[in-house]
Amino acid sequence: MTGLAEVTRAFLRIGIASFGGPAAQIALMHSELIERRGWLAEAEYLRALSFCMLLPGPEAMQLATYIGWRRAGIAGGLVAGGLFVLPGAVVVLALAMVYAAFGQVPAVAALFLGVQAAVLAVVIHAVLRLAARALAGRWHRVLAGAAFVALAVFNLPFPAVVAGAALTGWWMARGRPVPPPVPVAPGAVRFAMRQAVIWGAVWLGPLALLWLLEGGLLWQMGLFFSKLAVITFGGAYAVLAWMTQEVVQVRGWLSTEAMVAGLGVGETTPGPLILVNEFVGYLAGWRQGGVGLGLTGALVALWMTFAPSFLWIFAGAPFVERLAGQPRLSAALEGITAAVVGVIAHLSLWFALHVLFAVVRVHEIGPLRLALPVPATLDLRALALALGAGWLILLRRMDIIPALGLTALASLALAALWG
């Protein structure tokens, strides 16, 4: 079997089975490709993973692209990255279409309320898992707390929080011993420059065409998701609160309820969680122009989300061995990861307020900006569902997908009982 055929077969299997978020997806690739097939040595796999974690965007999809490139060149990378995303993208699009068409039907609305309530437990679970891994020292805990306060109290921009955390980590690593540089293969610089030009055109060329030919919603979505692709460090959870604020409050593309439903869809489908962008793209287009514009919006969201990942990998792959051993880059990543704990904690608070309360008011006091709920608008049904999901996921340690399914069914039953 040729290298490309091997890559196609392996990543079709992985793409269909890649549930459970990046940790589960990275473990699945390790089992299938390193332990079972021996495509990379253990040390090579870990260096590639470290490199992908330094990049913006979905690290599991980028790791798949890198492994495909190592096995079968550019074509292998395209097939591996594409198949890692495609099955989930098909399912997310189908669910977005169902939500858009039938979301106001009482039974469908009840199912999605259950998903939204369960998302609270899912995000809190993500905070606890990441905190256990990322907050190893006092300065990590300080960064996490500072990131939470910066977003929840001072409403600082997410990119500024990430940049500040990276610079702090870089500064904290001063004095660490630097290993001897790994030599770069002949022709690597020329290859990287050529790939940067090609994939820069693949990514930004369609964006330029949207600006010239359309200049409206699709151009705005293309620009927004391109910007998002550049600042998505630390996983999709890290950027979701900022993205939600932009698409709901600033741009008005969809409602808070729809955004939380999109996160639930992303959690229950294979592929990267950032496929929630496709959900947003479809609903934003559908609201303004029906199914046709919705499908185009979904395509724009997918293109602008994942095309940059091919650029980062194909331009940077020849330097993986050299970059992965840089202590200050690793420390910058540690800083970002620590701050992401605070970012996701803020996301948990934001979702809790908007899922559990019908009315949330923003109070501005000088530089402070606090979102506080109106207690009388508490939704007791959502609270009961969220507590049930928390019991299943946090205490009983049930897998996320069956817990989401049970909570959705419980919501449907409550709707039938309460009318």
LUMMARMI-135122 format. One line per 5 residues: number of its first residue (from 0); their letters; for each residue x, y, z of C-alpha. Coordinates in steps of 0.02 Angstrom, whole numbers, plus 32768, in hexadecimal, padded with zeros to 4 digits. Layout:
<atoms>
NUM = A = X,Y,Z ~ ... $
</atoms>
This chain:
<atoms>
0 = MTGLA = 8000,8000,8000 ~ 8046,80A9,7FD0 ~ 8066,8130,8051 ~ 7FD3,819B,8019 ~ 7F5B,8107,801A $
5 = EVTRA = 7F96,80DC,80C9 ~ 7F79,818E,8104 ~ 7ECB,8192,80B5 ~ 7E96,80F0,8106 ~ 7EDC,811C,81B1 $
10 = FLRIG = 7E97,81CC,81BB ~ 7DEC,819E,8178 ~ 7DE0,8129,820C ~ 7E24,81AC,8284 ~ 7DB5,8236,823F $
15 = IASFG = 7D17,81D0,825C ~ 7D4C,819C,830C ~ 7D97,8241,8348 ~ 7D1B,8268,83D2 ~ 7D46,82AE,847C $
20 = GPAAQ = 7DAE,834A,845C ~ 7E67,8361,8439 ~ 7EAA,82F6,84C9 ~ 7E47,825F,848E ~ 7E70,8282,83D7 $
25 = IALMH = 7F2B,8290,83F9 ~ 7F24,81EE,845D ~ 7EC6,8199,83CF ~ 7F4B,81CE,8350 ~ 7FD4,8191,83C4 $
30 = SELIE = 7F81,80E8,83D3 ~ 7F5A,80D4,8319 ~ 7FF4,8122,82CA ~ 8083,8111,8346 ~ 805C,8074,83AA $
35 = RRGWL = 8003,8011,8322 ~ 8057,804C,8281 ~ 80FC,8096,82BF ~ 80F7,812B,8249 ~ 815D,8198,82C0 $
40 = AEAEY = 81CF,8176,8353 ~ 8189,81A6,83FD ~ 8201,8239,840E ~ 81D5,8278,835F ~ 811C,8270,8387 $
45 = LRALS = 8133,82D2,8428 ~ 819B,8358,83D2 ~ 8118,8369,834A ~ 8090,8378,83CE ~ 80F4,83FF,8429 $
50 = FCMLL = 8108,845E,8386 ~ 804D,8455,8360 ~ 8023,8495,840E ~ 808C,852F,83EB ~ 801F,8559,8355 $
55 = PGPEA = 7F76,85AF,834F ~ 7EE7,8540,8319 ~ 7EAF,848C,833B ~ 7F4C,842F,8372 ~ 7F06,8381,8355 $
60 = MQLAT = 7EDA,83A9,829F ~ 7F86,83F8,8287 ~ 7FDB,835F,82D2 ~ 7F79,82F2,8259 ~ 7FB2,8360,81C9 $
65 = YIGWR = 8068,8356,8200 ~ 8064,8298,8210 ~ 8013,828A,8164 ~ 809C,82FC,811C ~ 8124,8290,816B $
70 = RAGIA = 80D6,81F4,8121 ~ 80A5,822E,8071 ~ 80DC,82E1,8055 ~ 8068,8374,8032 ~ 7FE0,8303,7FEC $
75 = GGLVA = 7FE8,8298,8089 ~ 7FD9,8332,80F8 ~ 7F42,8370,8097 ~ 7EEB,82C7,809F ~ 7F11,82B0,8158 $
80 = GGLFV = 7EDA,835E,818C ~ 7E43,835C,8119 ~ 7E03,82B2,8152 ~ 7E1D,82E2,8207 ~ 7DA2,8372,81EF $
85 = LPGAV = 7D2A,8336,8167 ~ 7CBB,82B7,81C4 ~ 7C9A,8330,8252 ~ 7C7C,83C0,81D9 ~ 7BF5,835D,817E $
90 = VVLAL = 7B9D,8331,8222 ~ 7BAA,83E3,8268 ~ 7B61,842C,81C8 ~ 7ACF,83B2,81CF ~ 7AAB,83DE,8285 $
95 = AMVYA = 7ABA,8498,8261 ~ 7A38,8486,81D7 ~ 79C4,8426,824E ~ 79DA,84AA,82D4 ~ 79B8,8539,825B $
100 = AFGQV = 791D,84E6,8211 ~ 78D0,8499,82AD ~ 7920,84EE,8343 ~ 787D,8545,8373 ~ 7817,84A4,8372 $
105 = PAVAA = 77F7,8480,842C ~ 7842,83D0,842A ~ 78E0,8408,83CF ~ 78F0,84A1,843F ~ 78E3,8430,84D9 $
110 = LFLGV = 796B,83BD,8497 ~ 79E0,844F,8479 ~ 79BA,8498,8526 ~ 79FA,83F4,856D ~ 7A97,8402,8503 $
115 = QAAVL = 7AB3,84B6,853A ~ 7AA1,8489,85F2 ~ 7B19,83F6,85E0 ~ 7B99,8467,858C ~ 7BB0,84BE,8634 $
120 = AVVIH = 7BED,841C,8682 ~ 7C59,83F7,85EA ~ 7CB2,849E,85F4 ~ 7CCC,8491,86B1 ~ 7D13,83E3,8694 $
125 = AVLRL = 7D8B,842D,8615 ~ 7DC3,84B2,8693 ~ 7DE8,842F,8718 ~ 7E48,83BC,86A1 ~ 7EB0,8449,8659 $
130 = AARAL = 7ED2,8496,8704 ~ 7F14,83F1,8747 ~ 7F8F,83E8,86B6 ~ 7FBD,849D,869A ~ 7FC5,84F0,8746 $
135 = AGRWH = 8065,84A0,8783 ~ 80B2,8538,87D6 ~ 8080,85D9,882E ~ 809D,8648,8796 ~ 802B,85D7,872F $
140 = RVLAG = 7FA0,85EE,87AF ~ 7FBC,86AA,87B1 ~ 7FAF,86B0,86F3 ~ 7F0D,864B,86F6 ~ 7EC0,86BF,8777 $
145 = AAFVA = 7EFB,875A,871C ~ 7EB0,871C,8678 ~ 7E08,86FC,86CC ~ 7E03,87A9,871B ~ 7E3D,87FE,867A $
150 = LAVFN = 7DAB,87B3,861A ~ 7D22,87AB,869D ~ 7D40,8852,86F3 ~ 7DA2,88C3,867D ~ 7D60,887D,85D7 $
155 = LPFPA = 7E0E,887E,8589 ~ 7E1C,8838,84D8 ~ 7E43,877F,84D0 ~ 7EDA,8797,845A ~ 7F28,880E,84D8 $
160 = VVAGA = 7F13,878E,8564 ~ 7F66,8706,84FB ~ 7FF5,8778,84C6 ~ 8012,87AF,857A ~ 8018,86FA,85B7 $
165 = ALTGW = 8092,86C8,852D ~ 8106,875B,8554 ~ 8100,8732,860E ~ 8130,867E,85EC ~ 81BB,86B4,8577 $
170 = WMARG = 8200,8729,85FC ~ 81F4,86A7,8686 ~ 8261,8631,8620 ~ 82F7,86A5,8620 ~ 8393,864A,8658 $
175 = RPVPP = 8357,859D,8626 ~ 83DF,853B,85CB ~ 83CB,853B,850E ~ 83F8,8498,84B5 ~ 846A,849A,841D $
180 = PVPVA = 8408,84C6,837F ~ 83CF,8435,8312 ~ 840F,8448,825F ~ 838C,846C,81DB ~ 8382,83F9,8144 $
185 = PGAVR = 83C4,843F,809F ~ 833B,8495,803C ~ 82C9,84A5,80D5 ~ 82C3,8563,80D0 ~ 829A,8567,8016 $
190 = FAMRQ = 8212,84E2,802F ~ 81C7,8542,80C2 ~ 81C2,85E7,8062 ~ 816F,8594,7FCC ~ 80EB,8543,803B $
195 = AVIWG = 80CD,85E8,8096 ~ 80AB,863F,7FF0 ~ 803B,85B4,7FAE ~ 7FD4,859D,804C ~ 7FCD,8656,8070 $
200 = AVWLG = 7F7A,8669,7FC5 ~ 7F07,85D4,7FE5 ~ 7ED0,8623,8089 ~ 7EC9,86DC,805F ~ 7EA0,86D4,7FA5 $
205 = PLALL = 7DE9,86A5,7FC2 ~ 7DE0,872C,8048 ~ 7E19,87AE,7FCB ~ 7D98,876F,7F4D ~ 7D0E,877F,7FCF $
210 = WLLEG = 7D43,8832,7FEF ~ 7D45,885D,7F35 ~ 7CA8,87FF,7EFF ~ 7C36,87FF,7F96 ~ 7C72,8875,801F $
215 = GLLWQ = 7BE2,8847,8093 ~ 7BBD,87BD,810F ~ 7C2D,8739,80BF ~ 7CC1,87B1,80B9 ~ 7CA3,87DF,8170 $
220 = MGLFF = 7C9B,8727,81A0 ~ 7D38,86FF,813D ~ 7D98,878B,8192 ~ 7D56,875D,823E ~ 7D7E,86A3,8232 $
225 = SKLAV = 7E2A,86CA,81E8 ~ 7E4E,8738,827E ~ 7E0F,86AF,82F1 ~ 7E83,8630,829E ~ 7F1A,869B,82CA $
230 = ITFGG = 7EF0,86B2,8383 ~ 7EA7,8607,83B1 ~ 7F31,85D1,8429 ~ 7F0A,8553,84B1 ~ 7E7A,84FB,845B $
235 = AYAVL = 7DCB,852C,8426 ~ 7D8C,8544,84D7 ~ 7E07,85D2,84F0 ~ 7DBE,863C,8465 ~ 7D06,860D,8472 $
240 = AWMTQ = 7CD5,8695,84ED ~ 7D24,871C,8481 ~ 7CD8,86D1,83E4 ~ 7C2D,86C8,8436 ~ 7C38,877E,846B $
245 = EVVQV = 7C66,87B0,83B9 ~ 7BE4,874B,835A ~ 7B55,8765,83D6 ~ 7B6B,880F,8426 ~ 7BD4,8870,83A9 $
250 = RGWLS = 7BA0,882B,82FF ~ 7AF5,87E1,8329 ~ 7B0E,874B,82B8 ~ 7AB4,86D2,832D ~ 7A6B,86C5,83DC $
255 = TEAMV = 7AC3,868F,847C ~ 7A55,85F3,8481 ~ 7A8B,85C4,83D1 ~ 7B42,85DF,83FD ~ 7B38,856C,8494 $
260 = AGLGV = 7ADA,84EC,842B ~ 7B68,84F5,83AC ~ 7BE6,84CC,8434 ~ 7B7C,8437,8465 ~ 7B7A,83FE,83B0 $
265 = GETTP = 7C37,840F,83A8 ~ 7C49,83A5,8445 ~ 7BE0,8316,8403 ~ 7C2A,8305,8354 ~ 7CD2,82C4,8316 $
270 = GPLIL = 7D5F,833A,82E7 ~ 7DA0,83DB,8336 ~ 7D30,843D,83AC ~ 7D55,84D9,8345 ~ 7CDA,8492,82C5 $
275 = VNEFV = 7C60,84FC,8329 ~ 7C9A,8584,82B0 ~ 7C40,8527,8225 ~ 7BA1,8525,828D ~ 7BB1,85E2,82A6 $
280 = GYLAG = 7BD5,85FE,81ED ~ 7B3C,859D,81B6 ~ 7AC4,85F1,8231 ~ 7B08,869F,820C ~ 7AED,8685,8151 $
285 = WRQGG = 7A46,862E,8166 ~ 79FE,86BC,81CE ~ 7A26,873A,8146 ~ 7A0D,86D7,80A6 ~ 79C6,862A,80C3 $
290 = VGLGL = 7A14,8580,80A0 ~ 7A80,85B8,800D ~ 7AD7,8642,806C ~ 7AE0,85D1,8104 ~ 7B3F,854B,80A2 $
295 = TGALV = 7BB4,85CF,805B ~ 7BD0,8616,8109 ~ 7BFA,856A,814C ~ 7C79,8551,80BF ~ 7CC9,85FB,80E1 $
300 = ALWMT = 7CD6,85D2,819B ~ 7D28,8529,8176 ~ 7DA2,8570,80F8 ~ 7DDC,8600,8164 ~ 7DE9,8592,81FE $
305 = FAPSF = 7E4F,8503,81B6 ~ 7EB1,8547,8121 ~ 7F29,85A5,8197 ~ 7F51,8500,81EF ~ 7F96,84B8,814D $
310 = LWIFA = 7FFF,8555,813B ~ 8049,8545,81EA ~ 8071,848D,81D5 ~ 80B6,8489,8124 ~ 8120,8525,813F $
315 = GAPFV = 815C,84F1,81EC ~ 816B,8433,81DC ~ 8223,8433,81A6 ~ 8250,8490,8247 ~ 81F1,8424,82C5 $
320 = ERLAG = 828D,83D3,830D ~ 82DF,847D,8323 ~ 824B,84DF,836B ~ 820B,845A,83E2 ~ 82AA,8466,844B $
325 = QPRLS = 82A4,8521,846C ~ 8287,853E,8527 ~ 8244,85EF,8517 ~ 81C3,85BC,8495 ~ 818E,852D,8507 $
330 = AALEG = 8180,85A6,8599 ~ 8115,861C,8530 ~ 80A2,8589,850C ~ 809C,8561,85C7 ~ 8067,8615,85E8 $
335 = ITAAV = 7FDD,860C,8565 ~ 7FA0,8565,85A8 ~ 7F99,85A8,865A ~ 7F38,8642,8622 ~ 7EC0,85D3,85C1 $
340 = VGVIA = 7E88,8587,8667 ~ 7E4A,8633,869A ~ 7E02,8651,85ED ~ 7D9B,85B1,85F3 ~ 7D64,85D9,86A5 $
345 = HLSLW = 7D21,867D,8661 ~ 7CCB,861D,85D5 ~ 7C78,85AE,865A ~ 7C37,8647,86B6 ~ 7BF8,8697,8615 $
350 = FALHV = 7B9B,85FA,85DF ~ 7B53,85DF,868D ~ 7B0B,868E,8693 ~ 7ABC,8685,85E6 ~ 7A7A,85D2,85F2 $
355 = LFAVV = 7A33,85DD,86A2 ~ 79ED,868F,869E ~ 797A,86E0,8620 ~ 79BD,878F,8644 ~ 7A74,87BE,865F $
360 = RVHEI = 7AA1,8875,8673 ~ 7B4C,88C5,865B ~ 7B7F,8945,86DE ~ 7C0D,89BD,86B8 ~ 7C6A,8A0F,874A $
365 = GPLRL = 7CFF,8A71,870A ~ 7D73,89F3,86B6 ~ 7D11,8961,86FE ~ 7C8D,8908,8697 ~ 7C29,8884,86F4 $
370 = ALPVP = 7BA1,8813,86AE ~ 7B21,87EB,8736 ~ 7A81,8785,8727 ~ 79D3,87B9,875D ~ 79AE,8734,87E3 $
375 = ATLDL = 78F2,8731,87BF ~ 7915,86F2,870E ~ 7969,8650,8746 ~ 7931,85BD,86D9 ~ 7913,852F,8755 $
380 = RALAL = 7907,84AD,86CB ~ 79B1,84DF,8684 ~ 79FB,84DE,8734 ~ 79BA,842E,8755 ~ 79FF,83F0,86AF $
385 = ALGAG = 7AA8,8442,86CD ~ 7AB5,83F4,877B ~ 7A87,834A,8733 ~ 7B0A,8359,86AB ~ 7B8B,838F,872C $
390 = WLILL = 7B63,82F6,8794 ~ 7B78,8283,86FE ~ 7C18,82D1,86B9 ~ 7C74,8311,8753 ~ 7C41,8293,87D7 $
395 = RRMDI = 7C11,81F5,8779 ~ 7C98,8217,86F5 ~ 7C25,81E7,8666 ~ 7C67,8208,85B6 ~ 7C30,82AF,8570 $
400 = IPALG = 7BCC,8270,84DB ~ 7B54,81FB,853B ~ 7B44,827F,85C5 ~ 7B0F,8301,8544 ~ 7A93,8286,84F9 $
405 = LTALA = 7A45,825B,85A2 ~ 7A36,8312,85D1 ~ 79E2,833A,852C ~ 7965,82AC,8546 ~ 7946,82E5,85F9 $
410 = SLALA = 7921,8394,85B7 ~ 78A5,834C,853B ~ 784F,82EC,85C7 ~ 7846,8388,8636 ~ 77FB,83EB,85A6 $
415 = ALWG = 7775,8366,8590 ~ 774C,8366,864B ~ 774F,8423,8664 ~ 7704,8450,85BC $
</atoms>
